[in-house]
Every structure is written in structure tokens, then in C-alpha cells.
Amino acid sequence: MKAVLALADGRVFEGKSFGASGEASGEVVFNTAMTGYQEVLTDPSYKGQMVTMTYTQIGNTGINPEDIESSQLYLSGFIVKEYHDCYSNWRATMSLDAYLKENGVVGIQGLDTRALTRHLRDRGAQNGIISTVDFNHESLVSKARAIPSMAGLDLATGVTCEKPYHWTEKLWELGSGYPQAGPSELTYKVVAYDFGIKYNILRCLISAGCDVTVVPATFPAEEALDLNPDGIFLSNGPGDPEPMTEVIENIRKFIGKKPIFGICLGHQLLGLALGGRTIKLKFGNHGSNLPVMDLATRKVEITAQNHGFSVDIVSLTHAGELAHENLNDQTVEGMRHKELPIFSVQHHPEASPGPHDSHYLFGRFVEMMENNRN
């Protein structure tokens, strides 16, 4: 079946449909990871976006029930060069095509993803629409231009959990899958704010010895403090952090009271809570092969990333300082408070997909909580 991708600036690509039929719209971004499309599909941070995979062959490892990062697919559309329906993986249980159909996600294959990626790199991430029912270029471009901009959208409160819950699952082990942690293994009480939290973040916290209670994005700080946690964790998530004023005010109530660790959107929200500002990047950073330097050790790590906004470190000179730097575009990849036990990173130390170079940050959070126990 024919499919068409139209961008808001008038660029149009034609290809073939796979996955669900119909129309899908959102901000079109590109992801440079060579593997891990299943984790990309289930990452809540992609809500409101259509993802272009720069790696050419997608689908050849199928889909399995263990590698999901949330309970559903959040992205709007999936764009690939070459879809492979015949998969080979000892854990796979279904094809990518069937998975997209089952979850109502529209896909397009057979277009020139290199040309699309270069276009987005030069012109910037922009809104687009995929259609298997309307092939009129002018009509589709008009629809793409009517889509609201990602800037100004609070999407995180739409993907958060409805009520608090307790998590006990540890990191995956060959032969046993995801083992459950016993009470004796969990030493540090952590309240984790869910702005679109990935499962592997929770598993990393548990494996580091944290007793994790996950709470909704707008869970009152007073109630979180009543749980007497050793630390507060702020998760990843989609959209623009600036409209989340209620959440930002809530985070301010923890500053100076508890150790805080933030990842991705949580990092941006923490920057705003400390009085800084955020900026929208031209095309963002999405992938699992991006170099970052830890300025404390001068060690370069290869990291997983997924963000379209960045903290402006200059706006935080009175409270925060640069801790990690992106070596590709020199954007802020991490910050720490000058006096308080607070730090955050823009990249994803839990990976999934991606390398494990930054896993040590969960241990740094645990050490911080140990040093600040009453």
C-alpha cells in the first residue's frame, strides 16, 4: 500500500505503508541508533513525535515481550528505509509490522531516510504527517502546518501514572529474566516522579539498592516528604518543560531538603526549578552513540539520548554548574548544584537501547543519599 510523508515546509516523500493504516502526525525527528527500535517505540519521551531511524534495515530482530520500556507505544509514526518482515531472534514472538498494527501506529518504509535526515539536520525538526489514505501533496502539507508546535506543549502529564505504585524488578539476567528484589536488598527509600519514566530506569534504581515508590507528575511534594525518602528522582518524559509550572514549583519544595537526581526531562525541570531556562534545539539528539564528557573525571562516555530541549547553563550561574558536556554540539549534558546534593544529566544512563558507560550515575545517587542521611 502506498504511503506519503509530508513535512510542514513542503518537502514530500513517497514510500510504502507498513503497520497500521490511516494518518499520523507529529514532530519528525531522526534517531541514529543501529539497534533497539523496540525500546524506541515504547519510550514515552517520544509522545507527539514521528521517529526516523537512520539505520537502513529495521525489523529483522522482531518484537519480544521483555524489551519494552513502558506499557504501550507512545510515538505517532515510524519511518524507516527498509522494513524486514522476516525476523530472526531467539526471544522474538511477533513481527514489527504486526506489533505496529496491534498498537495502531502508522509506519512508512521505502523512502530515502538519508535525504530526510539531512533535510531535518539542515532545516530542523518539524511537524509532518504520514498518510495511507490521502496522497494529495498540497493537502498533506496543509495538514502538517496545522499541527501545534512541540514548543509550549506539556505532554508529560499525559503519560504519567494515575496513582503511586511500588517497583521491585531488577535488571535483566540471562536465564532468569527480570528477578524481583527482596526487602533486604533495598536500603535507600526513593520517591521517583513519573514524567514518562522508562522501566529500565526503575530497574537500575532497584539494582543499585533503592526502595522505589513511583508517583504521578503532580504528586504533592508535601506528601512525598511525608514518606521520608532518602532521595527524590525526576524521570525522563516528552514535550516542553516550561509549561509544567505546577511541577516546577513542586520540585522547588525539595531543594535543600533531600538529595535530587534527574534524567532528561527531569534534568530540564530541575534546571527551571533552580531558576534557569531551557532552549529548544534545532533537531535535538536522539540515538545511542553520542559522546559526552564527565568534566569531573575528563572521561568520555558513549551515551543514549532522546531530547529536543536543553538547559541553558549560563542562566544557572548562581546555583548550578556544568558537569557533563556533549562533545558533538557542546550542549549541556549534566549539571550539579554548587552547594547542595543535587545533580542531573540530559542523557540516559539506563540506556535501553545503548551502552552502559553512564551506569555509574545510579551509584553516585546512592552515595549522595548515604552521605546525607540524618
Residue pairs with C-beta under 8 A, 6 or more apart in sequence:
1 16
1 17
1 21
1 132
2 14
2 15
2 16
2 17
2 132
2 135
3 14
3 15
3 16
3 17
3 106
3 107
3 108
3 109
3 130
3 131
3 132
4 12
4 13
4 14
4 15
4 108
4 130
4 131
4 134
4 135
4 137
4 140
5 12
5 13
5 14
5 15
5 28
5 79
5 108
5 111
5 116
5 128
5 129
5 130
6 12
6 13
6 128
6 129
6 131
6 137
6 140
6 141
6 143
6 144
7 28
7 119
7 126
7 127
7 128
7 141
7 144
8 126
8 127
8 128
8 141
8 144
8 145
8 147
9 123
9 126
10 141
11 119
12 137
12 140
12 141
13 108
13 111
13 112
13 115
13 116
14 111
15 108
15 109
15 110
15 111
16 108
16 109
16 110
17 106
17 107
17 108
17 109
17 132
18 83
18 85
18 96
18 97
18 100
18 107
18 108
18 109
19 78
19 96
19 97
19 100
19 101
19 105
19 106
19 107
20 100
20 101
20 103
20 104
20 105
20 106
20 107
21 106
21 132
21 133
22 106
22 131
22 132
22 133
23 106
23 129
23 130
23 131
23 132
23 133
23 134
23 143
24 50
24 76
24 77
24 105
24 106
24 129
24 130
24 131
25 50
25 76
25 77
25 127
25 128
25 129
25 130
25 143
25 144
25 147
26 48
26 49
26 50
26 75
26 76
26 77
26 127
26 128
26 147
27 48
27 49
27 50
27 125
27 126
27 127
27 128
27 147
27 150
27 308
28 49
28 50
28 52
28 79
28 116
28 120
28 125
28 126
28 127
28 128
29 49
29 50
29 51
29 52
29 120
29 125
29 283
29 284
29 286
29 308
30 51
30 52
30 53
30 54
30 113
30 116
30 117
30 120
30 121
30 283
30 286
31 40
31 51
31 52
31 53
31 54
31 286
31 287
31 306
32 54
32 55
32 286
32 287
32 288
32 289
32 290
33 40
33 53
33 55
33 286
33 287
33 288
33 289
33 304
33 353
33 354
34 55
34 288
34 289
35 55
35 61
35 288
35 353
36 67
36 288
36 352
36 353
36 354
37 53
37 58
37 59
37 96
38 61
38 63
38 64
38 67
38 68
38 96
38 99
39 67
39 68
39 69
39 200
39 352
39 353
40 46
40 51
40 53
40 75
40 353
41 73
41 75
41 78
41 99
41 100
41 105
42 68
42 69
42 70
42 72
42 73
42 74
43 69
43 70
43 74
43 75
43 196
43 198
43 236
43 306
44 69
44 70
44 74
44 159
44 196
44 197
44 198
44 236
44 237
44 238
45 74
45 196
45 198
45 236
45 237
45 238
45 264
45 265
45 306
45 307
46 74
46 75
46 238
46 306
47 74
47 75
47 76
47 155
47 158
47 159
47 196
47 238
47 239
48 76
48 150
48 153
48 155
48 238
48 239
49 75
49 76
49 150
49 238
50 75
50 76
50 77
50 78
50 79
50 128
50 130
51 75
51 77
51 78
51 79
51 286
52 79
52 80
52 113
52 116
52 117
52 120
53 78
53 79
53 80
53 81
53 113
54 113
54 114
54 117
54 287
56 81
56 82
56 113
57 81
57 82
57 84
58 80
58 81
58 82
58 83
58 84
58 96
58 109
59 80
59 83
59 84
59 85
59 87
59 95
59 96
59 97
60 84
60 86
60 87
60 88
61 87
61 88
61 89
61 92
62 87
62 88
62 89
62 92
62 93
62 94
62 95
62 96
63 87
63 92
63 93
63 94
63 95
63 96
63 98
63 99
64 89
64 91
64 92
64 93
65 93
66 91
66 172
66 177
66 178
67 91
67 352
68 199
69 198
69 199
69 200
69 352
70 159
70 196
70 198
70 199
72 103
73 100
73 103
73 105
74 159
74 196
74 238
75 105
76 105
76 106
77 105
77 106
77 107
77 108
77 130
78 100
78 105
78 106
78 107
78 108
79 107
79 108
79 109
79 111
79 113
79 116
79 130
80 107
80 108
80 109
80 113
81 109
81 110
81 111
81 112
81 113
81 114
82 109
82 110
83 96
83 97
83 107
83 109
83 110
85 95
85 96
85 97
87 95
87 96
94 102
97 107
100 106
100 107
106 130
106 132
107 130
108 130
120 126
120 283
121 283
124 282
124 283
125 150
125 282
125 283
125 284
125 308
127 144
127 145
127 147
127 149
127 150
128 144
129 140
129 143
129 144
129 147
131 140
134 140
134 143
150 239
150 240
150 280
150 308
151 240
151 280
152 240
152 242
152 243
153 239
153 240
153 243
154 239
154 240
154 243
154 244
155 196
155 237
155 238
155 239
155 240
156 195
156 196
156 217
156 237
156 238
156 239
156 241
156 244
156 247
156 265
157 195
157 217
157 218
157 244
157 247
159 195
159 196
159 237
159 238
160 194
160 195
160 196
160 216
160 217
160 218
160 237
161 194
161 214
161 215
161 216
162 216
163 216
164 213
164 214
164 215
164 216
164 219
165 213
165 214
166 212
166 213
166 214
167 192
167 202
167 205
167 206
167 212
167 213
167 214
168 180
168 181
168 186
168 206
169 178
169 179
169 180
169 181
169 199
169 202
169 203
169 206
170 178
170 179
170 180
170 181
170 203
170 206
170 207
171 178
171 200
171 203
171 204
171 206
171 207
172 178
172 203
173 179
178 203
181 206
181 207
183 211
185 209
186 206
186 209
186 210
186 211
186 212
187 209
187 210
187 211
188 209
188 210
188 211
188 230
188 231
188 366
188 369
188 370
189 210
189 211
189 213
189 227
189 228
189 229
189 230
189 231
190 205
190 210
190 211
190 212
190 213
190 229
190 230
190 231
190 232
190 233
190 369
191 213
191 215
191 219
191 224
191 227
191 229
191 231
191 232
191 233
192 201
192 202
192 205
192 212
192 213
192 214
192 215
192 233
192 235
193 215
193 216
193 217
193 219
193 232
193 233
193 234
193 235
193 247
193 266
194 214
194 215
194 216
194 217
194 235
194 237
195 217
195 234
195 235
195 236
195 237
195 247
195 265
195 266
195 269
196 235
196 236
196 237
196 238
196 265
197 214
197 235
197 236
197 237
198 235
198 236
198 348
198 350
198 352
199 352
200 350
200 351
200 352
201 235
201 236
201 263
201 348
201 350
202 212
202 214
203 350
204 349
204 350
204 359
204 362
205 212
205 233
205 362
206 212
207 362
208 362
208 363
208 365
208 366
209 366
210 231
210 365
210 366
212 233
213 227
213 229
215 224
217 237
217 244
217 247
218 246
218 247
218 250
219 250
220 250
221 250
221 251
221 253
221 254
222 253
224 232
224 254
225 253
225 254
225 257
225 258
229 258
230 258
230 259
230 369
230 372
230 373
231 258
231 259
231 260
231 261
231 365
231 368
231 369
232 254
232 258
232 259
232 260
232 261
233 260
233 261
233 262
233 263
233 266
233 365
234 251
234 260
234 261
234 262
234 263
234 265
234 266
234 267
234 269
234 270
234 344
235 262
235 263
235 264
235 265
235 266
236 263
236 264
236 265
236 266
236 306
236 348
237 264
237 265
237 266
238 265
239 265
240 278
240 280
240 309
241 248
241 265
241 268
241 269
241 272
241 278
241 309
242 272
242 277
242 278
244 269
247 269
248 269
248 272
248 273
249 273
251 260
251 269
251 270
251 273
252 273
254 260
255 273
255 274
255 340
255 342
256 340
258 372
259 341
259 342
259 365
259 368
259 369
259 372
260 270
260 341
260 342
260 343
260 344
261 342
261 343
261 344
261 361
261 365
261 368
262 268
262 269
262 270
262 343
262 344
262 345
263 344
263 345
263 347
263 348
263 349
263 350
264 306
264 307
264 345
264 346
264 347
264 348
265 307
266 344
267 311
267 334
267 335
267 344
267 345
267 346
268 278
268 307
268 309
268 310
268 311
268 346
270 335
270 342
270 344
271 277
271 278
271 311
271 312
271 315
271 316
271 320
271 335
271 344
272 278
274 316
274 319
274 320
274 337
274 342
275 315
275 316
275 318
275 319
276 311
276 312
276 313
276 315
276 316
276 319
276 320
277 311
277 312
277 315
278 309
278 310
278 311
278 312
279 309
279 310
279 312
280 308
280 309
281 307
281 308
281 309
281 310
281 329
281 331
283 308
284 306
284 307
284 308
284 309
285 305
285 306
285 307
285 326
285 328
285 329
285 331
286 305
286 306
286 307
287 304
287 305
287 306
288 302
288 303
288 304
288 305
288 351
288 353
288 354
288 355
289 302
289 354
290 302
290 303
290 304
290 305
290 326
290 328
290 347
291 300
291 301
291 302
291 303
291 326
291 327
291 328
292 300
292 301
292 302
292 303
292 324
292 325
292 326
292 327
292 333
292 334
292 347
292 358
293 299
293 300
293 301
293 324
293 325
293 327
294 300
294 301
294 323
294 324
294 334
295 322
295 323
295 324
295 325
296 323
300 327
301 355
301 357
301 358
302 354
302 355
302 357
303 333
303 347
303 348
303 349
303 354
303 355
303 357
303 358
304 347
304 348
304 350
304 351
304 352
304 353
304 354
304 355
305 346
305 347
305 348
306 348
307 346
310 331
310 332
310 346
311 332
311 335
311 346
312 332
313 320
313 321
313 322
313 332
313 335
316 335
319 337
319 338
320 335
320 336
320 337
320 338
321 335
321 336
321 338
322 332
322 334
322 335
323 334
323 335
323 336
323 343
323 345
324 332
324 333
324 334
324 335
324 345
324 346
324 347
325 331
325 332
325 333
325 334
326 332
326 333
326 346
331 346
332 346
333 345
333 346
333 347
334 343
334 344
334 345
334 346
334 347
335 343
335 344
336 342
336 343
336 344
337 343
341 368
341 369
341 371
341 372
343 364
343 365
343 368
345 358
345 361
347 358
348 354
348 358
349 358
349 359
349 360
349 361
349 362
350 359
350 362
351 358
351 359
